[in-house]
C-alpha cells in the first residue's frame, strides 16, 4: 500500500516552481560576454551565481559549492 500523499503538479504555484531544485541544482547556460561565449551558472530559481569562460570550469565551480550542474540549451 502506498501511504505517500499525492501531489498534483498542475496545481504548483509559480513560487514553488521557481524553488524547484533549490538548493541542489545549478543551471549552466552559454551566454555572450564581450562578443565571446561564456557560461553562466544560475541557481534553480534563476539567480545568476557566476560567469565563467569555460563550461567545464563552470560545472566544476557548481560542484565545489555542492550543486549538481545541469546544462541548459
VENFEN-V494613 format. One line per field, one symbol per residue. psi: psi as a letter, one per 40 degrees, with the letter a starting at -180 (. if undefined). Layout:
psi = ???
This chain:
psi = hhehiihhdeehidddddehehfdihhhiiihhfeihihihiideehhdihiehddddddddddffihihih.
